[in-house]
């Protein structure tokens, strides 16, 4: 998968993750989408290490599931970190 595909997948996965965790993340759209791209990368890395499922094919359902799961995890961790800083 090329670089543009990675970014597009991460942006869409970040949007889906933001829809799953709507009230927790108070940051703007751009930081959330950037975290989504990072989450897709983390999800692809963990998926390939743990389950032998990576981000190899753009139109694969496994690729999307791993990217969205990674984005949800990264956004949830970010929400916990920023909530602690605000207190």
Secondary structure, DSSP 8 states (H G I E B T S, - for coil): --HHHHHHHHHHHHHHHHHHTTTT--S-HHHHHHHHHHHHHHHHHHHHHHSS--S--TT-HHHHHHHHHHHHHHHHHHHHHHHHHH-
